[in-house]
Amino acid sequence: MKSLSSPFNKSILALSLGLLCLFAACSTKKKAIKTVVLPGEQPIHPAREFRAAWVASVANINWPSKPGLSTQQQQKEAITLLDFLQRNNFNAVILQVRPQADALYKSDLEPWSYFLTGKQGKAPNPYYDPLQFWIEAAHNRGLELHVWLNPYRAYHTSGKGLSEQSVVKKHPELVVKLKDGQYWMDPSKKGTQDYSAAVVKDIVKRYDIDGVHFDDYFYPYESYNGGADFPDNDSWTAYQKSGGKLSRADWRRQGVNTFVERIYKEIKAEKKYVKFGISPFGIWRPGFPASIQGMDQYDKLYADAKLWLNKGWLDYFTPQLYWRINDIPHSFPVLLDWWAGENTQNRHLWPGLNVDLGADEVINQIMITKATPSKSTGAVHWSIGSLVKNEKLINGIFNGPYQKEALVPASPWLDQSVPAAPVVETTSQQTQLKISWTHPKENEVFKWVVYYQYGTKWGYTILNRNDRFLVKPKAGLKRIAVTAVGRTGNESLLKETLTGL
């Protein structure tokens, strides 16, 4: 494995923090812990790192593997992917639930997706709600579930047919056709913004999700329209006639900016803890920083991603940094460092990685994210399909940077309240100790962390919301502790106890 003995590892070591803790004593009989202060080595807390993968539904890229699978087959594929993420110490999944103004969930606003059943508007049979299934299955494995929506794409050419419930049919005044056959909603129109905002609000209100995610598709790439300009002459003319003074490019950017800010505020008004993230094209503009070349998303996609980050209109920022470390015009660390300098509101900076670049390259990029001068580290992997297929890569990740479990970084601007500490009991079982716990507000706890000391060495295990006990060997076990982790990542007070063994 190349380049892992670099300054990045030294930087990581410098991030280790000590914590002054409380301790408690209990007998080998079942008994609630009483807190006392004890000397000795302090527990090493889990890493705080976002580890996610995208699961794409458009064109059946990742899930489901093809349209028209049975409910049982779809669920089996979903569980296989989620088990894979849990097994390899990931802690989040980003699932595409609105690929083309359709729904991989029960919606009264948009039709069922073609990519589920092979016919837009047709529900799964036997009936189930795929999003609800994914949420429950992800949470039961300790994974956050973020819904990924395309805000403006109305029809993808792989969709093979439109139902009468499609926005293309219901609201043709909002939609334009591109030369490659796709339909796109006009981002400048208030009707488009109202329509897509209603979809976001509906999901946030009805589902127990952890985040809402937009990718880089704001205005479409030029190639989608044969190199021609976006066909919005009618809305542009109406704007001019109304007395608008902005240039056409600034007017387009203003519409997207207004929408992004609106979505952030509306999500927070509904459920403050639900995170909003965007994964724009990785380069803001050529020359920023000086060595960078490439497409100008500000000018071509009308996406002022730097502004959104500067303003804090999101909770996490995932620029798609799909280039190699030594690709000088698009260098991964150079771009990541530049975006970190623009993170003036101290939001989460979790870059998107291209996992098709090879095992050594991806592992080195993960190590670079760990050393980024940020209060929050992490990465999102494009995509889960390549992770599953590349055994060398996933083994390298699991045995390297993801060897130990990690908690999703906390979001202090959303919530600073700390959960109550669990009430811990221990039961001696011959050569083992059963550690069990209860909590006064169990429905507010997303994960548990059990800490244990053998000799002078501390270890930990992160458990899922439904777990209530852990069994450990008694030989050499000196101290234990259990903490609760809430939905925004805040961890309860750590109370330790002598095991009395």
N, C-alpha and C positions, 0 to 999 in steps of 0.2 A: 504494500500500500504506500503510495507516494505522498510526500509533502506533509505528512501528519505530525512530524516532529518540528514544526515550524513555530514562529512566535505566536500563532493563534492559540496553541495549547497553553503556552505560558500565560496568555491573557485570560484564558478560561480559569486557570488555577487561581488567578488573582481575584476572581469573582466570589470565592468561598467566603461565607459570613458565619460568625459565631452567634449564638443566641443564649441568653440567660434564661433558664427554665425552672419550673417548679416540679417537685417529685412527690410521690405518694407511696404509702406502704400498705401491703395486703398480705393475708395469710394464704396458705395453699388451699384453704377452703373457699367456697364461693362467697365473695365479700366485696362491697363497694369500696373504691379507693379513697383514702384520706390523704390530702396533699401535705407533704413536708418538703423541706429544702434539703437536697442531697448534693454532696460534692461529686466530682468526676468528670469524665469526658462528656461533652454535649452532643446531642444527636445531629447528624448531618441531614439537612432537609432535602427533599426531592428537588431536582432541577425544575426551573420554571421555563417551559419551552413549548411553543405551539408546534405540533407535528400533525400535519393534515395531508390528505390527498383529495384531488378532484375526482368525482365520479360523474362522467358525462353521459347523458341520455340521448342527445341529438345524434341522429344517424346511428343510434344504438352502439356508440363508441365503446362504452363500458358496461352500462346496465340499462334495461335488460339486454342480453346479448343479441336478441333479435325481436322484432314485434310479433305479437300473437302467442307468446309462451303462456302456458297455463299459470294460474295463480300460484300453485305449488312450485313450479319451476322458477318463477320470478322470485319468490320468497327464498328458495334454496340458494339461488345465485346471490341474493342480497346478503344472506347470512354468511356465505363463503367469503365475501369481500370484507364484511365487518369482522369476522373471526380473524382474517388475515391481518387487519389493522391492529386489533387488540393483541394478537400474538406477537407482533413486531414492535410493540410499545409506542404506537401512534396514539393520539388522544383526541382526534377530531376527524370528521369527514364532511366534505362539501359536495352535496348532492344536487344535480341539476334537475329542478322540478318544473321549470317553465322554459323549454327550449325554443318554442316558436308561438308565443301567445296561446299556449295550451297548458294542460295541467296533468302532472303525475300525482294528483290528489283529487279529492272530491271538491269541486268548485261549482258555484252557481254563476260565476262570471265568465269562465272560459271552458272550452270543451276538453274532454279526456284526450290525452296525447295519442297520436298515431303510434309513437314509438313503444307504447305499452301493448296495445291490442291489435295493431295493424289497420285500424280504422279510426280516424279522428271522431271523437264524440261517443265512442263505444266504451262502456265501463268494463273493468276486469270481471271475468266470470270463471269460477264463483267470485262474488263481489268481495273486495277488500279495499281499504284505502292505503295505497303504497307508502305515502308519506308518513302516515301514522305508524305503519309497520316499521319503517326505517327508524323513526324517532325512538320508539320503544326498544327496538333491538340495539340501536346505538347506545342509548343511555344505560341499558342493562350491561353493556360492555365497557362503561366508563368513557364513552366517546361523545364529544359534542357533535351535534348535528346542525350544520348550517345549510340553509336552502339557497341554491344558486339559481338566479333568475336572469334571463335576457330581457332588459326593459323595453326594447324597441323592435326586435325581430318578430315579424308576424307570420312568416312562412319560410321554411328551409326546403330546398329542392329534394331532400331525401324524405320529406314528409308524405309524398304521394297522395295528394288529395286533401281538399278542404271541406269541412262540414259547414252546415248553415250557421253553426254557432261561432265560427271563426270570426275574428275581428275584421278580416278581409271582406267578409260578406256582411257583417252586422254594421260596421263603421267604415265603409269604403272611403269616406272623406278624410280619414286619418292615415290612409295607407298609400304608398307608392310602390310600383313594381320596378325592380332593378333588372339590368340586362342579363344577369346570370340566372334569372328565374325566381329569385327570392322576392318576397314582399317585406317592406320595412315601414314601420310607423314613422311619421314625420315628427322628430323630437321637438321642433319649435312650437308645435300646436298645443294649446292648453288642453284640448280634448285628449291628446295622447298622454300628456302628463297626468291628467285626472284618472284616465283609464288604468294606466300602469300603477299609479299610486294606490288605487283602490285594490288592485290585486295584492300588492305588498301588505297593505293593512289587513286584508282579509286573512292572509296566512299567519301574520303575527298574532292576530286576535284569536284565531281558532286552534293553533297548533303550539305545542310545547317545544319550540325550536330554540336554539342557542344563538343563531346568527342569520343575517340576510346578506347575500353575496351577489355583487354584480361583477361581470368580467369586462373585457375591453371593447365590447360591441356597443358603442354609442352611435355616432354616425358610422355607416359601414365603410370598410376599406374600399379604396378606389377600384380595385380589381373586380369587386362585386358588380360594379356598374360599367364594366368595360373601359375604365379609365375616365369616364365622363363624370361631370359634377353631379351631386345629389339632386334629384328632380323635385325641388321644392319651390318652383317658380310661383305657384299660387299663394302660398303662405308668405313668401318673401315680398311679393307685390302688395299683398294686404297689409303687411307691416309698414311698407313705405308709404302707402296711401293713408295710414293712420297717423303719419307724422314721425315715424321712427327714424332716428338719425345714425344708428350704428352701422358699421360696415356689415356686409353679409356674413363674413367670418365671425366677427364679434357677436352678431345677433344669434348665430347658431350656438356659439359657446355660452352665451348668456342663458339660452334655453336649457342647455344641459346643466349648467351650474345651478340654476333655479331648481331644477328637478332633484339634483343630488342633495342640496340643502334641505329641500322639502321632505325627501324620504327619510333623512336622518332624524329630523324633528318629529315626524309622524310615528316612526318606530318607537322613539323614546316616550312619546305621549301615550302609546299603547302599553308597552312593556319596556321599562328603562334598561333592564338587564340584557335584552336581546342586542347583540353586537351587530354593527353594520360594517361590512368590509367591501372594498373594491380592488380588483386586480387589473389595472390598466396596462397597456403596452409599456415595456420597461424603460423606454427613453422618452423623456418629456420633450426635449428639443435637441437637435444636433448642436454640439458646442457646450452642452451643460452636462458634465464639465467639459473642459476644452478639448480633450482627446476623443470625445464621443462623436460618432457619426451614425447615420441611419435615418429611419423614417421620423418625420415630425408629427407626433400625434396631436400636438396643439393646433397645427395648421391643417392636417389631413383628416383627423377624426373629430376635431373640434372638442377635444377633451383636455381641459386645463387641470390635469391631475395634481400638479404642484399646488394649485390654489386650494383644492379640496383638502389636501394634507395640511397646508399652512393654516387653513381655517378650522381644522378639526371637525369637518363634516363627516367623519367616519370614526370608527373605533379601531379598525386595523386596516393597514395598507399593504397590498400584496403586488408590487410591480412584477410583471412577468419578465424576469431576468434570465432569458433562455439561452444565454451565450456562455462561452467558456471563460475561464479565468484569464487565460493569456490571449484572448481575442481582443487585441488592443482597441479597435474602434468601438467595441461593445463590451468591454471587460466587465465581468460579473462583480468583482470587488470594487472596482472604480464606480460603477453605477450604484451599488448598494451603499457605499460611503456617501455618495452625493445625495441620495434620497434621505439618508440618515441626517444629513445636514439641513434638510428641508423639513424635518419632523419637529417643528417648533412647538407643537401642542403635546409632544410626548405621547403620541398614540402608538399602538403596536405596529412594528415594522416587520412583516413576515413575508419575505420575497417568494415568488413562484419559481420553482426549479424545473428544468427540463431533464427528466430522468433518463432520456434516451442518449445523453452525452457520454454515458459509460460510468462504471462503478467508481473508479478512482476520482474522476472529475466531480461527480455528484457528492461523494463523501467529503472531498476537500471543500466543496461549496458549503455543505452543512457545517463543517468546522469553522469556516469563515463567518457564517451567521452567528455562531456561538461567541465569536470574539468581537462582534460589532459593538461599538460604543453606544449601546441602547439599554434601557431599563427592561426591555422585553425582547426576547429572541425567539426564533422559530422559522418555519418554512412550510410552504405548501407544494406538494409534488404533482407535477403533470406527467402522466395521470396514473390512476391506480392500475390500469391495464398493463402498463409497462413495468410497474413495480412487481406485479404478480408473475409476469413472464420472465423477469430477469433474476434468476436465482443468485447469481454472483453479486448483483447489486444489493438485493434485500438482505442477503447474509452479511455483506460488508457493513450495511447500515446497522443491522441488529447487533452485530458483534463489535461495532465501533461506536459511532455517536449516539445511537439509540439503545445502547446496552442496558441502561437503567431506565426505569419508568420516570415519567415527568408529568407535572401538573401544568395545565394551561395557565399562563401568566394572569395575574389579577388585573382588573381594570378599575383603578381607584377613582377615576372621574365618573364612573357609573355608580359605584357603591363602595363605601368604606366600612360598612358594618361587619363585625366579626361574628361568626356563628358561636352559639354556646358550645362549651366543651362537652363531649359525650360523657355519660356515666359508665365507668368501666368496672367490670367484674372479672375475676379469674377463678378457674376451677382446675384443681389438680387431677390429672388423669394418668396415673402410673408414670410413664416416662415422658408425658407431654403436659403442656399447660394450655388450657383453652381460654383464650382472651375474648370476652364478649362485651357488648356495649349497647346502650340505649341512648336516645336523644329526645329532648322535649319537643323539637320541631323537625322530625325526621323528613317531612316533605320538602324542607328547604335545604337539605343536604344533598350534594351531587356526588361526593366521593368521601371516603375515609382513608386516613393514613395511619398505619400501625407501625410504631417504632419499637425496636428491640435491640438490647445490648448483650453481646456475648464477649466475655473478657473485657477488653477495652474498645472493641469495635462495635459501632452502631450500624444497623441496617434498617430498611423500611420496606413495607409492602403497601401499594396503593390498591384499595378495594372499591368496588362499585356500590352504587346507592342501595342495593338490596342486601348487601352483605352485613352480617351482624356479629361474626366471630371469625377468629383465626386461631389455628392450633400450631404451636411451636414446640420443638424439643426442649425439655427442661434442663438438660445437661449444659452447664455453663451460662444459662440465661440469668442475667442480673437485674435488668430493668426493662420496663415496657412503657409505652404511652400510646394513646389513640387521639387523633384529631378529626374534626369535621371540616370539610371544604364546601363552601357555598357555591351558588350558581355563577357568581362573578369572580370566583377564584380565591376568595378570602378564607384563610385557615384559622381555626379556633386556637385558643390558648393551649399550649402544650403542657400537659401535666404528667409527670413521670412517677413511677413507683418502683420500689424494690420488690422483687418477686418473692423473696423469702425462701428461695430454694437452695 
